[in-house]
Amino acid sequence: MGGLLLQGVGSLIFRLVPALPASMPLLVRGAFGIDFWHAWIHIGWGLAGLAVLSVAPTREPPMRLALIFGLFYTALGIWGVLAHHPLGLELDLPENLFHLTAGPVALLLGLLALLGSRLHRARLAH
């Protein structure tokens, strides 16, 4: 989640200071090349994720965060493939690949953690 926050802030700075990307290596320009509103989505998820992870009293909130994040990013990836720049977001092949990787991986990890937690509680109950 911290990575999303940093990537969103970096992208926002790149959009607010247009001369900055020209002086950066290609890898940096690629990592921080998302559009203004897309950057805010990353900032929002990064802040929300860090907040949940820092105050969660149990393992359940982070597991639910993984499921919600996974659903959102999977849906965003599918939408980005089906529609050209949905909601004005500049979602092209690199962004769609990221969303279609991060989303399902987060969903899988969230489901495995949730199922593992429930199995562990069931074993303790017997």
DSSP file (Angstrom, degrees, kcal/mol; ACC not computed):
  #  RESIDUE AA STRUCTURE BP1 BP2  ACC     N-H-->O    O-->H-N    N-H-->O    O-->H-N    TCO  KAPPA ALPHA  PHI   PSI    X-CA   Y-CA   Z-CA
    1    1 A M     >        0   0    0      0, 0.0     4,-2.1     0, 0.0    49,-0.1   0.000 360.0 360.0 360.0 -35.4    0.0    0.0    0.0
    2    2 A G  H  >  +     0   0    0      1,-0.2     4,-2.6     2,-0.2     5,-0.2   0.870 360.0  55.3 -62.7 -35.2    2.9    2.3    0.7
    3    3 A G  H  > S+     0   0    0      2,-0.2     4,-2.7     1,-0.2    -1,-0.2   0.901 106.5  49.6 -64.2 -41.4    4.1    1.6   -2.9
    4    4 A L  H  > S+     0   0    0      2,-0.2     4,-2.7     1,-0.2    -2,-0.2   0.911 111.2  50.1 -62.3 -42.0    0.7    2.7   -4.3
    5    5 A L  H  X S+     0   0    0     -4,-2.1     4,-2.6     2,-0.2     5,-0.2   0.943 113.1  45.0 -62.2 -48.1    0.9    5.9   -2.2
    6    6 A L  H  X S+     0   0    0     -4,-2.6     4,-2.7     1,-0.2    -2,-0.2   0.906 114.0  49.5 -63.5 -41.5    4.4    6.7   -3.4
    7    7 A Q  H  X S+     0   0    0     -4,-2.7     4,-2.3     2,-0.2    -1,-0.2   0.905 112.5  47.9 -65.0 -41.0    3.6    5.9   -7.0
    8    8 A G  H  X S+     0   0    0     -4,-2.7     4,-2.3     2,-0.2    -2,-0.2   0.917 113.6  46.3 -65.4 -43.9    0.5    8.1   -6.9
    9    9 A V  H  X S+     0   0    0     -4,-2.6     4,-2.5     2,-0.2    -2,-0.2   0.919 113.2  50.0 -65.0 -43.4    2.3   11.0   -5.2
   10   10 A G  H  X S+     0   0    0     -4,-2.7     4,-2.3    -5,-0.2    -2,-0.2   0.913 112.0  47.8 -60.7 -43.1    5.2   10.7   -7.7
   11   11 A S  H  X S+     0   0    0     -4,-2.3     4,-2.0     2,-0.2    -1,-0.2   0.892 110.5  52.0 -65.2 -39.8    2.7   10.7  -10.7
   12   12 A L  H  X S+     0   0    0     -4,-2.3     4,-2.1     2,-0.2    -2,-0.2   0.919 109.6  49.0 -63.0 -43.4    0.9   13.7   -9.3
   13   13 A I  H  X S+     0   0    0     -4,-2.5     4,-2.0     1,-0.2    -2,-0.2   0.912 109.0  53.5 -61.8 -42.5    4.2   15.6   -9.0
   14   14 A F  H  < S+     0   0    0     -4,-2.3    -1,-0.2     1,-0.2    -2,-0.2   0.879 111.6  45.7 -59.8 -37.8    5.0   14.7  -12.6
   15   15 A R  H  < S+     0   0    0     -4,-2.0    -1,-0.2     1,-0.2    -2,-0.2   0.833 114.7  46.7 -75.2 -32.1    1.7   16.0  -13.7
   16   16 A L  H  < S+     0   0    0     -4,-2.1    -2,-0.2     1,-0.3    -1,-0.2   0.722 118.0  42.3 -83.1 -21.5    2.0   19.2  -11.7
   17   17 A V  S >< S-     0   0    0     -4,-2.0     3,-1.9    -5,-0.2    -1,-0.3  -0.754  71.9-177.7-123.1  81.7    5.6   19.9  -12.8
   18   18 A P  T 3  S+     0   0    0      0, 0.0     4,-0.4     0, 0.0    -1,-0.1   0.723  77.5  58.1 -58.8 -25.6    5.5   19.1  -16.5
   19   19 A A  T 3> S+     0   0    0      1,-0.2     4,-0.6     2,-0.1     3,-0.4   0.715  90.1  76.6 -76.1 -19.0    9.3   19.8  -17.1
   20   20 A L  T X4 S+     0   0    0     -3,-1.9     3,-1.4     1,-0.2     4,-0.3   0.901  85.2  56.2 -62.8 -46.6   10.3   17.1  -14.5
   21   21 A P  G >4 S+     0   0    0      0, 0.0     3,-1.8     0, 0.0    -1,-0.2   0.847  97.9  63.5 -58.2 -33.7    9.7   13.9  -16.5
   22   22 A A  G 34 S+     0   0    0     -4,-0.4    -2,-0.2    -3,-0.4    -3,-0.1   0.782 102.9  49.4 -62.1 -26.2   12.0   15.0  -19.3
   23   23 A S  G << S+     0   0    0     -3,-1.4    -1,-0.3    -4,-0.6    -3,-0.1   0.396  98.8  87.5 -93.7   4.1   15.0   15.0  -16.9
   24   24 A M  S <  S-     0   0    0     -3,-1.8     5,-0.0    -4,-0.3     0, 0.0  -0.716  84.5-100.3-105.3 152.6   14.2   11.5  -15.5
   25   25 A P     >  -     0   0    0      0, 0.0     4,-2.5     0, 0.0     3,-0.4  -0.260  39.6-106.0 -63.5 158.6   15.3    8.1  -16.8
   26   26 A L  H  > S+     0   0    0      1,-0.2     4,-2.7     2,-0.2     5,-0.2   0.869 118.9  55.7 -55.6 -42.1   12.8    6.1  -18.8
   27   27 A L  H  > S+     0   0    0      2,-0.2     4,-2.2     1,-0.2    -1,-0.2   0.904 110.1  45.1 -60.2 -42.3   12.0    3.7  -15.9
   28   28 A V  H  > S+     0   0    0     -3,-0.4     4,-2.2     2,-0.2    -2,-0.2   0.922 112.3  51.4 -68.0 -43.9   11.1    6.5  -13.6
   29   29 A R  H  < S+     0   0    0     -4,-2.5    -2,-0.2     1,-0.2    -1,-0.2   0.895 111.7  48.7 -59.9 -39.2    9.0    8.2  -16.3
   30   30 A G  H >< S+     0   0    0     -4,-2.7     3,-1.0    -5,-0.2    -1,-0.2   0.906 111.6  47.9 -66.8 -42.1    7.2    4.9  -16.8
   31   31 A A  H 3< S+     0   0    0     -4,-2.2     3,-0.2     1,-0.2    -2,-0.2   0.836 121.5  35.7 -69.0 -32.5    6.5    4.3  -13.1
   32   32 A F  T 3< S+     0   0    0     -4,-2.2    -1,-0.2     1,-0.2    -2,-0.2   0.053  89.2 103.4-108.5  25.3    5.2    7.9  -12.6
   33   33 A G    <   +     0   0    0     -3,-1.0    -1,-0.2    -5,-0.1    -2,-0.1   0.280  45.9 118.3 -94.4  11.7    3.5    8.3  -15.9
   34   34 A I        -     0   0    0     -3,-0.2   -19,-0.1   -27,-0.2    57,-0.1  -0.387  68.0 -97.2 -79.7 160.1   -0.1    7.8  -14.9
   35   35 A D     >  -     0   0    0     55,-0.2     4,-2.5    -2,-0.1     5,-0.2  -0.142  36.6 -96.8 -74.9 169.7   -2.7   10.6  -15.3
   36   36 A F  H  > S+     0   0    0      1,-0.2     4,-1.5     2,-0.2    -1,-0.1   0.896 120.8  39.1 -53.5 -53.5   -3.9   13.1  -12.7
   37   37 A W  H  > S+     0   0    0      1,-0.2     4,-1.6     2,-0.2    -1,-0.2   0.854 114.2  54.1 -72.2 -34.2   -7.1   11.3  -11.6
   38   38 A H  H  > S+     0   0    0      1,-0.2     4,-1.9     2,-0.2    -1,-0.2   0.883 105.2  55.4 -64.0 -37.8   -5.5    7.8  -11.7
   39   39 A A  H  X S+     0   0    0     -4,-2.5     4,-2.4     1,-0.2    -2,-0.2   0.906 105.3  52.4 -59.9 -41.2   -2.7    9.2   -9.4
   40   40 A W  H  X S+     0   0    0     -4,-1.5     4,-2.9     1,-0.2    -1,-0.2   0.846 104.9  55.3 -65.5 -33.4   -5.4   10.2   -6.9
   41   41 A I  H  X S+     0   0    0     -4,-1.6     4,-2.6     2,-0.2     5,-0.2   0.929 110.2  46.0 -63.0 -43.7   -6.9    6.7   -7.0
   42   42 A H  H  X S+     0   0    0     -4,-1.9     4,-2.6     2,-0.2    -2,-0.2   0.906 113.1  49.5 -65.0 -41.1   -3.4    5.3   -6.1
   43   43 A I  H  X S+     0   0    0     -4,-2.4     4,-2.8     2,-0.2     5,-0.2   0.933 111.9  48.8 -62.9 -45.3   -3.0    7.9   -3.4
   44   44 A G  H  X S+     0   0    0     -4,-2.9     4,-2.7     1,-0.2     5,-0.2   0.932 114.2  44.3 -61.1 -47.3   -6.5    7.1   -1.9
   45   45 A W  H  X S+     0   0    0     -4,-2.6     4,-2.9     2,-0.2     5,-0.2   0.897 113.6  52.0 -65.1 -39.0   -5.9    3.3   -1.9
   46   46 A G  H  X S+     0   0    0     -4,-2.6     4,-2.4    -5,-0.2    -2,-0.2   0.940 113.7  42.5 -62.4 -46.8   -2.4    3.8   -0.5
   47   47 A L  H  X S+     0   0    0     -4,-2.8     4,-2.4     2,-0.2    -2,-0.2   0.927 116.5  47.8 -65.3 -45.1   -3.7    6.0    2.4
   48   48 A A  H  X S+     0   0    0     -4,-2.7     4,-2.6    -5,-0.2     5,-0.2   0.930 113.4  48.2 -62.2 -44.7   -6.7    3.8    3.1
   49   49 A G  H  X S+     0   0    0     -4,-2.9     4,-2.7    -5,-0.2     5,-0.2   0.923 112.3  47.4 -62.9 -45.2   -4.5    0.7    3.1
   50   50 A L  H  X S+     0   0    0     -4,-2.4     4,-1.9    -5,-0.2    -1,-0.2   0.886 111.9  51.8 -64.4 -37.3   -1.9    2.1    5.4
   51   51 A A  H  X S+     0   0    0     -4,-2.4     4,-1.6     2,-0.2    -2,-0.2   0.944 112.3  44.8 -63.2 -47.9   -4.6    3.3    7.7
   52   52 A V  H  X S+     0   0    0     -4,-2.6     4,-1.6     1,-0.2     3,-0.3   0.936 115.0  48.1 -62.2 -46.0   -6.3   -0.1    7.9
   53   53 A L  H  < S+     0   0    0     -4,-2.7    -1,-0.2     1,-0.2    -2,-0.2   0.819 112.6  49.0 -66.3 -29.8   -3.0   -1.9    8.3
   54   54 A S  H  < S+     0   0    0     -4,-1.9    -1,-0.2    -5,-0.2    -2,-0.2   0.759 122.6  28.8 -83.7 -23.2   -1.8    0.5   11.1
   55   55 A V  H  < S+     0   0    0     -4,-1.6    -2,-0.2    -3,-0.3    -1,-0.2   0.463  81.5 125.8-116.3  -1.7   -5.0    0.4   13.2
   56   56 A A     <  -     0   0    0     -4,-1.6    -4,-0.0    -5,-0.2    -3,-0.0  -0.407  43.2-161.1 -63.8 122.7   -6.4   -3.0   12.6
   57   57 A P  S    S+     0   0    0      0, 0.0     2,-0.2     0, 0.0    -1,-0.2   0.721  75.0  19.6 -76.9 -20.1   -6.9   -4.8   16.0
   58   58 A T  S    S-     0   0    0     -3,-0.0    -3,-0.0     1,-0.0     0, 0.0  -0.761  88.0-100.1-135.5-179.0   -7.1   -8.2   14.3
   59   59 A R  S  > S+     0   0    0     -2,-0.2     4,-1.6     1,-0.2     5,-0.1   0.613 103.7  82.2 -80.0 -12.4   -6.1   -9.9   11.0
   60   60 A E  H  > S+     0   0    0      1,-0.2     4,-2.4     2,-0.2     5,-0.2   0.921  84.9  52.4 -64.3 -48.0   -9.7   -9.6    9.7
   61   61 A P  H  > S+     0   0    0      0, 0.0     4,-2.6     0, 0.0    -1,-0.2   0.919 110.1  48.1 -58.9 -43.9   -9.7   -5.9    8.4
   62   62 A P  H  > S+     0   0    0      0, 0.0     4,-2.2     0, 0.0    -2,-0.2   0.879 111.2  52.1 -63.1 -33.7   -6.5   -6.4    6.3
   63   63 A M  H  X S+     0   0    0     -4,-1.6     4,-1.7     2,-0.2    -3,-0.1   0.924 111.8  45.4 -65.6 -42.8   -8.0   -9.6    4.8
   64   64 A R  H  X S+     0   0    0     -4,-2.4     4,-2.7     1,-0.2     5,-0.2   0.881 109.8  55.6 -67.2 -37.5  -11.2   -7.7    3.9
   65   65 A L  H  X S+     0   0    0     -4,-2.6     4,-3.0    -5,-0.2     5,-0.3   0.919 106.0  51.8 -58.5 -44.0   -9.0   -4.9    2.5
   66   66 A A  H  X S+     0   0    0     -4,-2.2     4,-2.5     1,-0.2    -1,-0.2   0.896 111.0  47.8 -60.8 -40.2   -7.3   -7.4    0.3
   67   67 A L  H  X S+     0   0    0     -4,-1.7     4,-2.4     2,-0.2    -2,-0.2   0.928 115.1  43.5 -67.2 -45.5  -10.6   -8.6   -1.0
   68   68 A I  H  X S+     0   0    0     -4,-2.7     4,-2.6     2,-0.2    -2,-0.2   0.926 116.1  47.9 -66.3 -44.9  -12.0   -5.1   -1.7
   69   69 A F  H  X S+     0   0    0     -4,-3.0     4,-2.9    -5,-0.2     5,-0.3   0.926 112.4  50.2 -59.7 -45.8   -8.8   -4.0   -3.2
   70   70 A G  H  X S+     0   0    0     -4,-2.5     4,-2.2    -5,-0.3     5,-0.2   0.907 111.5  47.1 -62.0 -43.6   -8.7   -7.1   -5.4
   71   71 A L  H  X S+     0   0    0     -4,-2.4     4,-2.5     2,-0.2    -1,-0.2   0.928 114.3  47.8 -62.7 -45.1  -12.2   -6.7   -6.6
   72   72 A F  H  X S+     0   0    0     -4,-2.6     4,-2.6     1,-0.2    -2,-0.2   0.949 115.5  42.8 -61.9 -50.6  -11.7   -3.0   -7.4
   73   73 A Y  H  X S+     0   0    0     -4,-2.9     4,-2.2     2,-0.2    30,-0.2   0.844 114.1  50.9 -70.8 -32.8   -8.4   -3.5   -9.3
   74   74 A T  H  X S+     0   0    0     -4,-2.2     4,-2.4    -5,-0.3    -1,-0.2   0.940 113.2  46.2 -65.5 -46.1   -9.7   -6.5  -11.1
   75   75 A A  H  X S+     0   0    0     -4,-2.5     4,-2.8    -5,-0.2    -2,-0.2   0.903 112.3  50.8 -62.1 -41.7  -12.8   -4.6  -12.2
   76   76 A L  H  X S+     0   0    0     -4,-2.6     4,-2.4     2,-0.2    -1,-0.2   0.898 110.6  49.6 -63.4 -40.5  -10.7   -1.6  -13.2
   77   77 A G  H  X S+     0   0    0     -4,-2.2     4,-1.5    22,-0.2    -2,-0.2   0.917 112.8  45.8 -64.3 -44.0   -8.4   -3.8  -15.3
   78   78 A I  H  X S+     0   0    0     -4,-2.4     4,-2.4     2,-0.2     3,-0.3   0.928 113.8  49.1 -64.7 -44.6  -11.4   -5.4  -17.1
   79   79 A W  H  X S+     0   0    0     -4,-2.8     4,-2.6     1,-0.2    -2,-0.2   0.898 108.5  54.2 -61.5 -40.4  -13.0   -2.0  -17.6
   80   80 A G  H  < S+     0   0    0     -4,-2.4     5,-0.3     1,-0.2    -1,-0.2   0.816 111.1  45.6 -64.4 -30.4   -9.7   -0.7  -19.0
   81   81 A V  H  < S+     0   0    0     -4,-1.5    -2,-0.2    -3,-0.3    -1,-0.2   0.879 117.4  43.1 -76.7 -39.7   -9.5   -3.5  -21.5
   82   82 A L  H  < S+     0   0    0     -4,-2.4     2,-0.4    -5,-0.1    -2,-0.2   0.794 119.1  38.4 -79.5 -29.1  -13.2   -3.2  -22.6
   83   83 A A  S  < S-     0   0    0     -4,-2.6     2,-0.7    -5,-0.2    -1,-0.1  -0.961  83.8-116.4-127.4 140.8  -13.4    0.6  -22.8
   84   84 A H  S    S-     0   0    0     -2,-0.4     4,-0.2     1,-0.3     8,-0.1  -0.653  93.2 -21.0 -77.1 115.8  -10.8    3.1  -24.1
   85   85 A H  S >  S-     0   0    0     -2,-0.7     3,-1.9     6,-0.6    -1,-0.3   0.941  84.0-146.1  51.1  62.4   -9.9    5.3  -21.1
   86   86 A P  G >  S+     0   0    0      0, 0.0     3,-2.4     0, 0.0    -1,-0.1  -0.285  78.3   3.1 -59.8 140.3  -12.9    4.7  -18.9
   87   87 A L  G 3  S-     0   0    0      1,-0.3     3,-0.1     3,-0.0    -2,-0.1   0.697 131.1 -67.0  56.4  21.5  -14.0    7.7  -16.8
   88   88 A G  G <  S+     0   0    0     -3,-1.9     2,-0.3     1,-0.3    -1,-0.3   0.498  97.4 143.2  79.7   2.7  -11.2    9.7  -18.6
   89   89 A L    <   -     0   0    0     -3,-2.4     2,-2.1     1,-0.1    -1,-0.3  -0.603  57.4-126.5 -76.4 134.8   -8.5    7.6  -16.9
   90   90 A E        +     0   0    0     -2,-0.3     2,-0.9    -5,-0.1   -55,-0.2  -0.510  44.1 166.0 -82.7  73.9   -5.6    6.9  -19.2
   91   91 A L        +     0   0    0     -2,-2.1    -6,-0.6    -5,-0.1     2,-0.2  -0.813   7.5 158.9 -96.0 104.6   -5.6    3.2  -18.8
   92   92 A D     >  -     0   0    0     -2,-0.9     4,-2.8    -8,-0.1     5,-0.3  -0.417  58.7 -66.8-111.7-170.5   -3.5    1.6  -21.5
   93   93 A L  H  > S+     0   0    0      1,-0.2     4,-2.8     2,-0.2     5,-0.2   0.878 129.8  48.5 -51.9 -49.7   -1.8   -1.8  -21.7
   94   94 A P  H  > S+     0   0    0      0, 0.0     4,-2.1     0, 0.0    -1,-0.2   0.921 115.6  44.4 -60.3 -42.0    0.8   -1.3  -18.9
   95   95 A E  H  > S+     0   0    0     -3,-0.2     4,-2.8     2,-0.2    -2,-0.2   0.917 114.2  49.4 -67.5 -42.7   -1.9    0.0  -16.4
   96   96 A N  H  X S+     0   0    0     -4,-2.8     4,-2.8     2,-0.2    -1,-0.2   0.903 110.4  50.7 -63.8 -40.8   -4.3   -2.8  -17.4
   97   97 A L  H  X S+     0   0    0     -4,-2.8     4,-0.7    -5,-0.3    -1,-0.2   0.914 111.6  48.3 -62.4 -42.1   -1.7   -5.4  -17.0
   98   98 A F  H >X S+     0   0    0     -4,-2.1     4,-3.5    -5,-0.2     3,-1.0   0.957 114.6  44.6 -61.2 -49.9   -0.8   -4.1  -13.5
   99   99 A H  H 3X S+     0   0    0     -4,-2.8     4,-2.0     1,-0.3   -22,-0.2   0.881 112.6  51.4 -64.3 -37.5   -4.5   -4.0  -12.5
  100  100 A L  H 3< S+     0   0    0     -4,-2.8    -1,-0.3    -5,-0.2    -2,-0.2   0.546 118.3  39.3 -79.4  -5.5   -5.2   -7.4  -14.0
  101  101 A T  H <X S+     0   0    0     -3,-1.0     4,-1.9    -4,-0.7     5,-0.2   0.794 119.0  42.3 -99.5 -53.5   -2.2   -8.8  -12.0
  102  102 A A  H  X S+     0   0    0     -4,-3.5     4,-2.4    -5,-0.2     5,-0.2   0.881 113.1  54.5 -63.1 -39.6   -2.5   -6.9   -8.7
  103  103 A G  H  X S+     0   0    0     -4,-2.0     4,-2.5    -5,-0.4   -29,-0.2   0.973 112.2  38.7 -62.4 -58.5   -6.3   -7.4   -8.5
  104  104 A P  H  > S+     0   0    0      0, 0.0     4,-2.8     0, 0.0    -1,-0.2   0.867 116.1  53.3 -62.5 -35.2   -6.5  -11.2   -8.8
  105  105 A V  H  X S+     0   0    0     -4,-1.9     4,-2.7     2,-0.2     5,-0.2   0.932 110.9  46.4 -64.5 -43.8   -3.4  -11.7   -6.7
  106  106 A A  H  X S+     0   0    0     -4,-2.4     4,-2.7    -5,-0.2     5,-0.2   0.906 112.9  50.4 -63.5 -41.3   -4.9   -9.6   -3.9
  107  107 A L  H  X S+     0   0    0     -4,-2.5     4,-2.7    -5,-0.2     5,-0.2   0.939 112.2  46.8 -60.3 -47.2   -8.2  -11.4   -4.2
  108  108 A L  H  X S+     0   0    0     -4,-2.8     4,-2.7     2,-0.2     5,-0.2   0.931 114.6  45.8 -61.9 -47.2   -6.4  -14.8   -4.0
  109  109 A L  H  X S+     0   0    0     -4,-2.7     4,-2.5     2,-0.2     5,-0.2   0.905 113.7  49.7 -64.5 -40.8   -4.3  -13.8   -1.0
  110  110 A G  H  X S+     0   0    0     -4,-2.7     4,-2.5    -5,-0.2    -2,-0.2   0.920 113.2  46.2 -63.4 -43.9   -7.3  -12.3    0.7
  111  111 A L  H  X S+     0   0    0     -4,-2.7     4,-2.9    -5,-0.2     5,-0.3   0.923 113.4  48.6 -64.8 -44.6   -9.4  -15.4    0.1
  112  112 A L  H  X S+     0   0    0     -4,-2.7     4,-2.6    -5,-0.2    -2,-0.2   0.915 113.7  47.0 -62.3 -42.5   -6.7  -17.7    1.3
  113  113 A A  H  X S+     0   0    0     -4,-2.5     4,-2.4    -5,-0.2    -2,-0.2   0.922 114.0  47.4 -65.5 -43.5   -6.0  -15.7    4.4
  114  114 A L  H  X S+     0   0    0     -4,-2.5     4,-2.2     2,-0.2    -2,-0.2   0.925 114.9  45.4 -64.4 -45.2   -9.8  -15.5    5.2
  115  115 A L  H  X S+     0   0    0     -4,-2.9     4,-2.6     2,-0.2     5,-0.2   0.913 113.2  50.6 -64.6 -42.5  -10.3  -19.2    4.7
  116  116 A G  H  X S+     0   0    0     -4,-2.6     4,-2.3    -5,-0.3    -2,-0.2   0.896 110.3  50.0 -61.6 -40.7   -7.2  -20.1    6.7
  117  117 A S  H  X S+     0   0    0     -4,-2.4     4,-2.2     2,-0.2    -1,-0.2   0.904 112.0  47.3 -64.9 -42.0   -8.3  -17.9    9.5
  118  118 A R  H  X S+     0   0    0     -4,-2.2     4,-2.2     2,-0.2    -2,-0.2   0.886 111.9  49.9 -68.9 -38.6  -11.8  -19.6    9.6
  119  119 A L  H  X S+     0   0    0     -4,-2.6     4,-2.2     2,-0.2    -2,-0.2   0.908 110.1  51.5 -64.1 -40.8  -10.3  -23.1    9.4
  120  120 A H  H  X S+     0   0    0     -4,-2.3     4,-2.0     1,-0.2    -2,-0.2   0.922 110.9  47.4 -62.3 -44.4   -7.9  -22.2   12.3
  121  121 A R  H  X S+     0   0    0     -4,-2.2     4,-1.5     1,-0.2    -1,-0.2   0.877 110.4  52.7 -63.9 -37.8  -10.9  -20.9   14.4
  122  122 A A  H  X S+     0   0    0     -4,-2.2     4,-0.8     1,-0.2    -1,-0.2   0.892 109.1  49.5 -65.4 -39.2  -12.9  -24.0   13.6
  123  123 A R  H >< S+     0   0    0     -4,-2.2     3,-0.6     1,-0.2    -1,-0.2   0.890 109.7  51.2 -65.8 -39.2  -10.0  -26.2   14.7
  124  124 A L  H 3< S+     0   0    0     -4,-2.0    -1,-0.2     1,-0.2    -2,-0.2   0.816 104.7  58.1 -67.3 -29.7   -9.7  -24.3   18.0
  125  125 A A  H 3<        0   0    0     -4,-1.5    -1,-0.2     1,-0.2    -2,-0.2   0.726 360.0 360.0 -72.9 -22.2  -13.4  -24.7   18.6
  126  126 A H    <<        0   0    0     -4,-0.8    -1,-0.2    -3,-0.6    -2,-0.2   0.446 360.0 360.0 -93.8 360.0  -13.2  -28.5   18.5
